[in-house]
Amino acid sequence: WALFIGGFVPSLIFGVAVGNVLQGVPFRFDDNMRIYYEGSFFALLNPYALLCGLLSVAMLTMHGAAWLQLKTSGDVAERARRYGSLAALVTIVLFALGGLALWYGVDGYSITSQINPIGPSNPLLKTVDHSAGAWFANYGSHPWMMASPIIGFIGAVAALLAMLARRELAPLLFSKLAIFGIISTVGVSMFPFLLPSSLDPRSSLTVWDASSSHMTLFVMLAATLIFLPIILFYTTWVYRVLWGKVNEKTVNDKGGHAY
């Protein structure tokens, strides 16, 4: 149960957070750039946010089941395949419902003033409109962005079909594709917004007025150059140790396997 709760709660909260970001978070800046939050915890657990939370749970359950049926065999793999197929189907349905709810029930945000990408990082210098369908405006201006939701649907459908066909590697690959499509759909829909404000739309943070300084970016680059090779090394080592299927024989084997 601890493992279940430890996986379910973060997956749910991740989706709930994304759902609230799409609706706008109740914060604002004053003239001195002091930030104020005027919401409550239970207000974050609104219907649309919970829908996104359930989509997140279904999506990650699909991915976890795809990995489990690849790594195991017998009854465990069969159960993973069965529940993974159900999770993939739920992912497809909830992704579609989330899009419809975003179109009909959630107002989006759009910048109506002139955008200066190299201007000062002050969110209060812009004018933002809060209107229905605004989150879909990017698809009209940049039709290539439609690739994201299409990839999300195709990946989930393909993962479902691959599990029903009892493929081993294909469900995991298509599940990755679905996750990429679903998450990138949020990104391209919201661009250039990162954190919209439902209290004061002009306080919304965008990719331009929430950017870091040159010094901060340089420090992060240096840290990445140092730590990324280390992460790649131990991640490669872990996958090498855990390579192959996990069954009763490998669990009882004390000859170097992690189990």
GIMOVEN-V71115 format. One record per backbone hydrogen bond with DSSP energy under -1.0 kcal/mol. NH is the residue of the N-H (numbers start at 1). CO is the residue of the C=O. E is the energy in kcal/mol with one decimal. If there is no record, write none. Layout:
nh;co;e
NH;CO;E
NH;CO;E
This chain:
nh;co;e
5;1;-3.0
6;2;-2.6
7;3;-1.2
8;4;-3.1
9;5;-2.2
11;7;-1.3
12;8;-2.6
13;9;-2.9
14;10;-2.3
15;11;-1.6
16;12;-2.5
17;13;-2.6
18;14;-1.9
19;15;-2.6
20;16;-2.1
21;17;-2.2
22;18;-2.2
23;19;-1.1
24;20;-1.7
25;196;-2.7
27;25;-2.3
28;36;-1.9
30;34;-2.0
33;30;-2.1
36;28;-2.7
38;26;-2.6
44;41;-1.1
46;44;-1.0
50;46;-2.5
51;47;-2.1
52;48;-2.2
53;49;-2.1
54;50;-2.6
55;51;-2.1
56;52;-2.2
57;53;-2.2
58;54;-2.7
59;55;-2.7
60;56;-2.5
61;57;-2.2
62;58;-2.4
63;59;-1.8
64;60;-2.7
65;61;-2.7
66;62;-2.1
67;63;-2.0
68;64;-2.5
69;65;-2.7
71;67;-2.0
72;68;-1.6
78;74;-2.1
79;75;-2.5
80;76;-2.4
81;77;-2.4
82;78;-2.2
83;79;-2.7
84;80;-2.3
85;81;-1.9
86;82;-1.7
87;83;-2.5
88;84;-2.4
89;85;-2.1
90;86;-2.4
91;87;-2.4
92;88;-2.0
93;89;-2.1
94;90;-2.9
95;91;-2.3
96;92;-1.8
97;93;-2.5
98;94;-2.7
99;95;-1.7
100;96;-2.2
101;97;-2.8
102;98;-1.9
103;99;-1.6
104;100;-2.6
105;101;-2.6
108;131;-2.4
110;129;-2.1
112;127;-2.5
113;127;-1.2
119;116;-2.0
122;120;-2.2
125;122;-1.8
126;123;-1.0
129;110;-3.4
131;108;-1.7
134;131;-1.3
136;133;-1.6
137;134;-1.4
141;137;-1.9
142;138;-2.9
145;142;-2.3
146;143;-2.0
147;144;-1.7
148;145;-1.7
150;146;-1.8
151;147;-2.7
152;148;-2.2
153;149;-2.3
154;150;-2.9
155;151;-2.8
156;152;-1.8
157;153;-2.7
158;154;-2.8
159;155;-2.2
160;156;-2.2
161;157;-2.5
162;158;-2.5
163;159;-2.1
164;160;-2.3
165;161;-1.8
166;163;-1.4
167;162;-2.7
173;169;-1.8
174;170;-2.8
175;171;-2.1
176;172;-2.0
177;173;-1.8
178;174;-2.3
179;175;-2.4
180;176;-2.4
181;177;-2.4
182;178;-2.7
183;179;-2.5
184;180;-2.4
185;181;-1.4
186;182;-1.2
187;183;-1.6
188;184;-2.8
189;185;-1.9
190;186;-2.0
191;187;-1.6
193;190;-2.9
194;205;-3.2
195;205;-1.8
198;25;-1.5
203;200;-2.9
204;201;-1.7
205;195;-2.4
207;192;-1.9
210;206;-1.0
217;213;-2.3
218;214;-2.1
219;215;-2.4
220;216;-2.4
221;217;-2.0
222;218;-2.4
223;219;-2.4
224;220;-2.3
225;221;-2.4
226;222;-1.4
227;223;-2.9
228;224;-2.4
231;227;-2.5
232;228;-2.7
233;229;-2.1
234;230;-2.4
235;231;-2.2
236;232;-2.1
237;233;-2.1
238;234;-2.2
239;235;-2.3
240;236;-2.0
241;237;-2.4
242;238;-2.4
246;71;-4.2
251;247;-2.2
252;248;-1.9
